[in-house]
């Protein structure tokens, strides 16, 4: 199979779909890899590094898309990239389609085979290709939140951990999953007063055990969420409903009543955000203010630490890339129900139920679509 690795073009996105080490693995299995010129420069890899392991370097993304049977990326394809997809071509990347009708329409039109990292599952009920970026984003959310609380960013002028004699900032994390647990870990490490809200009692037990009671683990009712958000200096939105649009848990009314200069980091913004006043921002212009509350809503947070993020992502994606290349997409999908769960759009059909529901589109079960 011919695998194509284009350079990422989203604002301040420096990650790359495959490292030279990953490319070497694919070539070792007898496949060809075409990499766009300077695709790896953002994480310190040159064209020569890719050529040294057997890849061919092409001058433009258009050449990569034209040659490849499978495109491996990091972020969702932008409009110019979607226009280059073709019937039957495999696209393997993050998609986050539920809040993005334009992208979904273009992928349907392309008739490509679109497999989303974020909905691939495992036998433990987890999301193994989303997990590494959730770890990164969760940890980064505290760095971003700490910065947003500084006065120069219109924040309250607070140090997360305080100092002896001065109380620390109150950090409220909504969602105790991968993002929330990593955010809590960083916030506790900095000495903040941390509360995690979740509606799964087993998750709350895990959080309590993980932090030996240093984090308050609270069941998330509407009343509890309101009380905690209004008392918070920093709110981290780490809610995830796999494949679906995030629920709007923090309302516009909550924002109006929050402390002036408090901050929100909405990590769920990739799926539309869990805060009613959230809108996607970029690393170039990461924050805005609504009712004196600083909002940080960067849709590709891990892109700010691309080297760490790329290696972590490749560790998770490489086995699936190899299977798709070795077997072809049909056999690979039929053999692995967890990879099949990643199939979001198949040759003009929407094959993820949450995406179809969110966008009011017809849904076709992936097993049915593959055998049509």
C-alpha positions in Angstrom: 0.0 0.0 0.0 1.1 3.6 -0.6 0.8 5.7 2.6 0.9 9.5 2.3 1.9 11.9 5.1 1.0 15.5 4.3 2.2 18.5 6.3 -0.4 19.8 8.8 -1.8 23.2 7.8 -4.1 24.1 10.7 -3.1 27.3 12.6 0.1 26.6 14.6 -0.2 22.9 14.1 3.3 21.4 14.1 2.6 17.7 14.7 3.0 15.2 11.9 1.1 12.0 11.2 4.1 9.7 11.2 7.7 10.0 12.6 10.6 8.5 10.7 10.6 5.6 13.1 7.0 4.9 12.2 7.7 5.2 8.5 10.5 2.7 8.9 8.1 0.2 10.3 5.7 0.6 7.4 8.5 0.2 4.9 9.7 -2.9 6.7 6.3 -4.4 6.0 6.8 -3.8 2.3 4.8 -0.6 1.9 5.7 2.7 0.3 5.5 6.1 2.1 5.4 9.5 0.6 6.0 12.5 2.9 5.4 16.1 2.0 8.4 18.4 2.0 9.1 19.7 5.5 6.2 17.8 7.1 8.3 16.9 10.1 10.1 20.2 10.6 7.8 21.2 13.4 9.1 18.4 15.6 12.7 18.6 14.4 12.8 16.0 11.6 14.2 16.9 8.2 13.3 15.5 4.8 16.6 13.7 4.9 15.5 12.0 8.1 12.6 10.5 6.3 14.6 9.6 3.2 17.1 7.8 5.4 14.5 5.3 6.4 13.2 4.8 2.9 10.5 7.4 2.4 10.1 9.5 -0.7 9.6 13.2 -0.2 7.2 15.1 -2.5 7.1 18.9 -3.0 3.4 19.4 -2.4 0.4 18.0 -0.5 -1.4 17.6 -3.8 1.2 15.2 -5.0 1.0 13.2 -1.7 -2.8 13.0 -1.9 -2.7 12.0 -5.6 -0.3 9.1 -5.0 -1.5 7.7 -1.6 -3.9 4.9 -1.0 -4.1 6.0 2.7 -3.6 9.5 4.1 -2.3 9.6 7.7 -2.7 12.9 9.4 -3.2 14.4 12.9 -5.9 17.1 12.6 -9.1 17.1 10.6 -8.5 17.8 6.9 -9.0 21.5 6.1 -11.2 22.5 3.1 -8.4 22.5 0.6 -7.3 19.0 1.8 -10.8 17.6 1.6 -11.1 18.7 -2.0 -8.1 16.4 -2.7 -9.7 13.2 -1.3 -11.0 10.7 -3.7 -13.3 7.7 -3.9 -12.1 4.8 -1.8 -9.0 6.6 -0.4 -8.4 5.9 3.3 -8.2 8.9 5.6 -6.9 8.1 9.1 -6.8 11.1 11.5 -8.8 13.0 14.1 -12.1 14.2 12.6 -14.4 15.4 15.4 -17.3 15.6 13.0 -20.3 16.1 15.4 -19.9 19.9 15.6 -18.6 20.3 12.0 -21.3 20.0 9.3 -19.1 21.5 6.6 -16.3 18.9 7.0 -18.9 16.1 7.3 -20.6 17.2 4.0 -17.2 17.3 2.2 -16.2 13.9 3.4 -19.5 12.4 2.3 -19.0 14.0 -1.1 -15.5 12.7 -1.4 -16.6 9.1 -1.0 -13.4 8.4 1.0 -13.1 5.9 3.8 -12.8 8.1 6.8 -11.6 6.6 10.1 -11.5 8.8 13.1 -8.8 8.3 15.8 -11.2 9.6 18.5 -13.8 6.9 18.1 -11.6 3.8 17.8 -12.2 1.7 20.9 -10.5 -1.0 22.9 -11.7 -4.1 24.9 -11.7 -2.1 28.1 -14.2 0.4 26.7 -11.5 3.1 26.3 -10.5 5.3 23.4 -6.8 4.3 22.9 -6.1 6.8 20.1 -7.7 9.7 21.9 -6.1 8.9 25.2 -2.5 10.2 24.5 -3.8 13.5 23.3 -6.2 13.7 26.2 -3.3 13.2 28.6 -1.4 16.0 26.9 -4.4 18.3 26.7 -5.4 17.6 30.4 -1.9 18.5 31.5 -1.7 21.5 29.3 -5.0 22.8 30.5 -3.5 23.7 33.8 -0.6 25.5 32.2 -3.0 27.4 30.0 -5.3 28.1 32.9 -2.5 29.3 35.2 -1.5 31.8 32.5 -5.1 32.9 31.9 -5.3 33.8 35.6 -2.4 36.2 35.4 -3.4 39.9 35.4 -1.6 40.5 32.1 -4.2 38.1 30.5 -7.1 39.9 32.2 -7.3 37.2 34.9 -7.7 37.6 38.6 -4.0 37.9 39.2 -3.7 34.6 41.1 -0.9 32.0 41.5 -2.5 28.6 41.3 -0.7 27.2 44.4 -0.7 30.4 46.4 2.2 31.0 48.8 2.4 30.4 52.6 -0.2 32.6 54.2 -2.2 33.1 51.0 -4.9 30.6 49.9 -4.3 28.7 46.6 -6.6 29.1 43.6 -9.7 26.9 43.5 -9.7 24.6 40.4 -12.8 22.8 39.3 -12.5 20.0 36.8 -15.7 18.9 35.0 -15.2 15.3 34.0 -13.0 12.7 35.7 -11.8 10.9 32.5 -8.4 11.0 30.9 -8.4 14.8 30.5 -9.8 15.4 34.0 -7.5 13.1 35.8 -4.4 14.6 34.1 -5.6 18.1 34.8 -6.1 17.2 38.4 -2.7 15.7 38.7 -1.0 18.9 37.4 -3.2 21.2 39.5 -2.5 19.2 42.7 1.2 19.2 41.9 1.1 23.0 41.8 -0.6 23.2 45.1 -4.1 24.2 43.9 -7.4 23.4 45.7 -8.9 20.9 43.3 -12.4 19.5 42.9 -13.4 17.0 40.2 -17.0 16.6 39.2 -18.3 13.5 37.4 -21.6 11.5 37.2 -19.9 8.1 37.4 -19.4 6.9 40.9 -16.7 4.5 39.9 -14.8 7.3 38.3 -15.1 9.3 41.5 -13.8 6.4 43.5 -10.8 6.1 41.2 -10.1 9.8 41.5 -10.3 9.6 45.3 -8.0 6.6 45.4 -5.5 8.1 42.9 -5.0 11.3 44.9 -5.5 9.8 48.4 -8.2 12.3 49.2 -6.2 15.3 48.1 -8.8 16.0 45.4 -12.4 16.5 46.3 -14.4 14.0 44.1 -18.0 15.2 43.9 -21.0 13.7 42.1 -22.1 16.1 39.4 -25.7 17.2 39.9 -26.9 20.5 38.4 -26.8 22.1 41.9 -23.3 20.8 42.7 -22.0 21.9 39.3 -23.4 25.4 39.8 -22.0 25.8 43.3 -18.5 24.6 42.3 -18.3 26.7 39.1 -19.4 29.9 40.8 -16.8 29.3 43.5 -14.0 28.5 41.1 -11.1 30.6 40.0 -10.3 28.2 37.2 -12.7 25.8 35.5 -11.5 22.9 33.2 -14.0 21.5 30.8 -13.0 17.9 30.3 -16.4 16.3 29.3 -16.5 13.7 26.5 -19.3 11.8 24.9 -17.5 9.7 22.3 -18.2 10.9 18.8 -21.0 13.2 19.9 -21.2 16.9 20.5 -20.3 17.8 24.1 -23.2 18.8 26.4 -23.4 22.5 27.4 -22.9 22.1 31.1 -21.7 25.5 32.0 -24.4 28.0 30.9 -24.3 31.6 29.9 -26.0 32.4 33.3 -23.2 30.6 35.1 -20.6 32.7 33.3 -22.4 36.0 34.2 -22.2 35.0 37.9 -18.6 33.7 38.0 -15.9 35.7 39.7 -14.6 38.6 37.6 -11.2 37.5 36.2 -11.8 33.8 36.7 -10.9 31.6 33.8 -12.2 28.6 31.8 -10.2 26.2 29.7 -12.7 24.2 27.5 -10.8 21.1 26.4 -14.0 19.8 25.0 -14.0 22.5 22.3 -13.0 19.9 19.6 -16.5 18.4 20.1 -18.2 21.8 20.3 -17.3 22.7 23.9 -19.1 22.1 27.2 -19.4 25.8 27.9 -22.3 27.7 26.3 -20.1 30.7 25.6 -17.2 28.7 24.1 -16.0 29.2 20.6 -12.9 27.7 19.0 -9.7 29.8 19.2 -6.1 29.3 18.0 -2.7 29.2 19.5 -2.1 32.6 17.7 -5.1 34.1 19.5 -6.0 31.7 22.3 -8.3 33.7 24.6 -11.3 36.0 24.7 -13.4 37.5 27.5 -17.1 37.1 28.1 -18.6 38.8 31.2 -15.1 39.3 32.7 -14.4 35.5 32.4 -11.3 34.6 30.4 -12.0 31.8 27.9 -9.2 29.6 26.5 -10.7 27.4 23.8 -7.8 26.3 21.5 -9.1 23.4 19.4 -5.7 21.7 19.0 -4.0 22.2 22.4 -1.5 19.4 22.0 -0.2 21.1 18.9 1.7 23.5 21.2 3.9 20.7 22.3 4.2 18.9 19.0 7.2 16.7 19.7 5.8 15.1 22.8 2.3 14.9 21.2 3.5 13.3 17.9 5.5 10.6 19.6 2.7 9.8 22.0 0.2 9.7 19.2 2.4 7.5 16.9 2.8 5.0 19.8 -0.9 4.5 19.7 -1.7 4.8 16.0 1.1 2.7 14.5 -0.4 -0.7 15.1 -3.6 0.3 13.4 -1.8 1.9 10.5 0.1 -1.3 9.9 -3.0 -3.4 10.0 -4.8 -1.2 7.5 -1.8 -1.3 5.2 -1.2 -5.0 5.5 -4.8 -6.2 5.2 -6.5 -3.4 3.2 -9.2 -1.4 4.9 -12.1 -3.9 4.4 -10.4 -6.8 5.9 -8.8 -4.8 8.7 -12.2 -3.3 9.6 -14.0 -6.6 9.5 -11.3 -8.3 11.6 -11.3 -5.6 14.4 -14.5 -4.3 15.9 -12.6 -1.7 17.7 -11.1 -0.3 14.5 -14.5 -0.5 12.9 -15.8 1.8 15.6 -13.5 4.4 14.2 -15.3 4.3 10.8 -17.2 7.6 10.7 -17.9 8.1 6.9 -17.7 5.3 4.4 -17.9 6.1 0.7 -20.7 8.6 1.1 -22.4 7.1 4.1 -22.3 8.3 7.7 -21.4 5.2 9.8 -21.1 6.8 13.3 -24.4 7.0 15.0 -23.5 9.9 17.3 -22.3 12.0 14.3 -25.5 11.2 12.3 -27.6 12.1 15.3 -25.8 15.4 16.0 -26.0 16.5 12.4 -29.5 15.1 11.6 -28.1 12.8 8.9 -29.0 9.2 7.9 -27.1 6.6 9.7 -25.9 3.3 8.2 -24.3 0.8 10.5 -20.6 0.3 9.6 -21.0 -3.5 9.2 -23.9 -2.9 6.7 -22.0 -0.2 4.8 -18.9 -2.4 4.3 -21.1 -5.2 2.9 -23.2 -3.0 0.7 
